[in-house]
Each structure stands twice: as structure tokens, then as C-alpha cells.
């Protein structure tokens, strides 16, 4: 598994500014958290989602490729622990 945090630099309040993803061995999303400017987050898994969050159907490109493709995105690899901390905190908020 691989874990990433993506900062999306934009001004649209209807789009998330932070995206956290858990990726499988081929780069497909297993779990995702999308956080908005107002602090609210949506979550997605293979079995369900909240709000507009959904898993990508194709594998994500390498983080360097992603960063070169669009300068609005700032991708970083994070640890499993970092992802899990956000997942537990945000999943509860999105569902409650």
C-alpha cells in the first residue's frame, strides 16, 4: 500500500483543497478523503461514499508525473499512520 496527500491550489469552494488517498500495489485508490476549505470532508471506499467523493477507477500516475501535469496539484507521499489519523478523524465527521 501507498499513501498520498494532495494539496489542490484553487479558489472554487465547491472542490476539495486536500485529498488523501490509500493506493493498492498498482496505484488504484482503496480509500479516499476529500477535505474542503470549510473543514468538512467527504470519504469514499469501494463499498460506499459520502457527498461527492468517489474512488478513481484507473491507477494514479507517479507523483512526479502528477505534479508536472498540473501545477495546481502538490502531491506528497505520507505514512500509513498519517493517513489513518486523518481517516479516523474525518470519516467520523463526514458520516455524523
C-alpha positions, 0 to 999 in steps of 0.5 A: 500500500501507498499513501498520498496527500494532495494539496489542490491550489484553487479558489472554487469552494465547491472542490476539495483543497486536500485529498488523501488517498490509500493506493493498492500495489498498482496505484488504484485508490482503496480509500479516499478523503476529500477535505474542503476549505470549510473543514468538512470532508467527504470519504469514499471506499469501494463499498460506499461514499459520502457527498461527492467523493468517489474512488478513481477507477484507473491507477494514479500516475507517479507523483512526479508525473502528477505534479508536472501535469498540473501545477495546481496539484502538490502531491506528497507521499505520507505514512500509513499512520498519517493517513489513518489519523486523518481517516479516523478523524474525518470519516467520523465527521463526514458520516455524523 
